[in-house]
Amino acid sequence: MRCLSNRLMVLALAAAVWPGVGSTVARAQPSLTHVTPAALAPGKTTEVTLHGAKLGGALRVWTSFPAQVELAVGDDRQSDKNQVVCKLTLSTGVAVGIGGIAVASADGLSDVVYLMIDDLPSIADAGNNHSPAQPQDVSIPVGMDGQC
């Protein structure tokens, strides 16, 4: 009987202390929605804008492909930025295909956003070609950088 009352006392103490254990301020992790431009060329440096939320502070950028990453200098104290600019330099040996990019901060890690590694020249969608009567003129071969 005494063993049962000791267990109940330990359980009651644990229940009283548990809410205070590990209570920290919950902070949202960074998130990425898209990257512009959405294509990178092997052997070149491309300035890209990462779009999302909570992209301020000290960020680290991860890529699934070998790249040299240079983040633009910004205010590390501003944590609620929704975009950040960086330069990605790919070596000439990076294979054409789909790659991934993510960011990490002290608050966590974003999901991976996909982008194209393409040896074709890339141009941006003009945004005003919504009918056959108003096509965007392009010179081929070219990769169109847009979203749908």
C-alpha positions in Angstrom: 0.0 0.0 0.0 2.8 2.4 0.9 4.4 1.7 -2.6 1.2 2.7 -4.3 0.9 6.0 -2.3 4.6 6.8 -3.2 3.8 6.2 -6.9 0.8 8.4 -6.7 2.8 11.1 -5.1 5.5 10.9 -7.8 2.8 11.0 -10.5 1.1 14.0 -8.9 4.5 15.8 -8.7 5.3 15.0 -12.3 1.9 16.2 -13.4 2.4 19.5 -11.5 6.0 20.1 -12.9 5.4 18.8 -16.4 3.8 22.0 -17.9 6.9 24.0 -16.9 9.4 21.6 -18.3 10.7 22.7 -21.7 8.3 25.6 -22.0 9.9 28.0 -24.4 8.4 30.6 -26.7 7.2 28.9 -29.8 8.7 30.5 -32.9 7.8 29.7 -36.5 10.5 28.2 -38.7 11.5 29.8 -42.0 9.5 28.8 -45.0 10.2 29.0 -48.8 7.4 29.3 -51.4 9.5 29.8 -54.5 12.7 31.0 -56.0 13.2 33.5 -58.8 14.6 32.9 -61.2 13.6 29.2 -61.0 16.5 28.0 -63.2 20.3 28.0 -62.7 23.0 27.5 -65.3 26.0 25.2 -64.7 29.3 27.2 -64.8 27.6 30.5 -64.0 26.7 32.7 -61.0 23.0 33.6 -60.7 21.5 36.1 -58.3 18.3 34.5 -57.0 15.6 35.8 -54.7 14.3 33.3 -52.1 10.6 34.0 -51.3 8.8 32.9 -48.2 8.4 33.9 -44.6 10.7 34.3 -41.5 13.8 34.7 -43.8 15.6 37.2 -41.6 18.3 36.7 -39.1 21.3 34.5 -39.6 20.3 32.2 -42.4 22.1 29.2 -44.0 21.3 28.0 -47.4 21.4 24.2 -48.3 21.4 23.0 -51.9 21.1 19.4 -53.2 23.7 20.2 -55.8 27.3 21.6 -55.3 27.1 25.4 -55.3 28.9 28.3 -53.7 26.3 30.4 -51.8 26.8 34.1 -51.0 23.9 35.7 -49.1 23.3 39.4 -49.5 24.3 41.4 -46.5 21.2 42.4 -44.5 20.0 43.2 -41.0 20.4 40.0 -39.0 18.0 41.3 -36.3 15.0 41.5 -38.7 13.4 38.0 -38.5 10.2 38.6 -40.3 11.6 39.2 -43.8 9.7 37.5 -46.7 12.5 37.5 -49.2 16.3 37.4 -49.3 18.7 37.7 -52.1 21.7 35.4 -52.6 24.2 34.5 -55.4 24.5 30.8 -56.3 27.6 29.8 -58.3 27.6 26.4 -59.9 30.6 24.7 -61.3 30.6 23.6 -65.0 30.3 19.9 -63.9 26.9 20.2 -62.3 24.4 17.9 -64.1 21.3 19.3 -65.8 18.2 18.3 -63.9 16.0 19.2 -60.9 17.7 20.5 -57.7 16.5 21.4 -54.3 17.1 24.4 -52.0 16.2 25.0 -48.4 17.1 27.6 -45.7 17.8 27.1 -42.0 17.8 29.6 -39.2 18.0 29.3 -35.4 14.2 28.7 -35.5 14.3 25.7 -37.8 14.5 24.4 -41.4 12.3 25.2 -44.3 10.8 22.7 -46.7 12.8 22.1 -49.9 11.8 24.1 -53.0 12.7 22.7 -56.4 14.5 24.5 -59.2 15.9 23.6 -62.6 19.5 23.3 -63.4 19.5 24.0 -67.2 22.1 24.6 -69.8 19.6 26.5 -72.0 19.5 30.3 -71.6 16.5 31.3 -69.5 14.1 34.2 -69.8 11.3 35.3 -67.5 7.7 35.0 -68.3 6.5 38.5 -69.3 3.2 37.9 -67.4 1.0 39.4 -70.0 0.6 36.6 -72.5 -2.7 35.2 -71.4 -4.2 34.8 -74.9 -3.1 33.6 -78.3 -3.5 37.2 -79.5 -0.8 38.4 -77.1 2.1 35.8 -77.2 5.5 36.5 -75.7 8.1 36.6 -78.4 11.0 34.2 -77.7 14.1 33.1 -79.7 14.7 29.4 -79.4 16.4 27.5 -77.9 15.4 29.0 -74.6 13.9 27.9 -71.3 10.9 29.9 -70.0 11.0 30.8 -66.3 7.5 31.0 -65.0 4.8 29.5 -62.8 1.4 28.0 -63.4 
